[in-house]
Amino acid sequence: MIRQEWDESGSSSEQLRSRFNDVLDAFDDHHSALTTARQQLAELRTHAESSDREVRVTVDSSGAVVEITLQPGAMRTTAASLSATLTAVAQAAAQHARVRCSDILEPLSSATNALADRSELIPGTPRLRAAPLDPPTTQ
């Protein structure tokens, strides 16, 4: 049945080979971009500071705190105030990390969508890529 569909669509083995090679080239490019992104995420560090620059928090790509720097003036406040400042600055640093991660990963998402699906290479085979989901509705 599939052979008949290939013959009817005018596809030759040379055309199929060419399309397959295009997919392999795209896969190689995608793999290289993935390796680069993985390294960038592993090395990512971002920080945030309090408005008075007395508190600075550095986080990694997951938002985990890797360093807290306190200037002497930060100690001239109450424990509750310092705790609130540390929390707010850590949350801001984690938000910066999420944005940076998104920026690093966005090209991969675009590249993945550009890769041919199996059904595009071999007519009659089921799709491997899921259909896009409808956005959630608010009630």
Stockholm file with secondary structure:
# STOCKHOLM 1.0

chainA/1-139         MIRQEWDESGSSSEQLRSRFNDVLDAFDDHHSALTTARQQLAELRTHAESSDREVRVTVDSSGAVVEITLQPGAMRTTAASLSATLTAVAQAAAQHARVRCSDILEPLSSATNALADRSELIPGTPRLRAAPLDPPTTQ
#=GR chainA/1-139 SS CHHHHHHHHTCCHHHHHHHHHHHHHHHHHHHHHHHHHHHHHHHCEEEEECTTSSEEEEEETTCCEEEEEECGGGGGSCHHHHHHHHHHHHHHHHHHHHHHHHHHHHHHHHHHHHSCCHHHHSTTSCCSSCCCCCCCCCC
#=GC SS_cons         CHHHHHHHHTCCHHHHHHHHHHHHHHHHHHHHHHHHHHHHHHHCEEEEECTTSSEEEEEETTCCEEEEEECGGGGGSCHHHHHHHHHHHHHHHHHHHHHHHHHHHHHHHHHHHHSCCHHHHSTTSCCSSCCCCCCCCCC
//
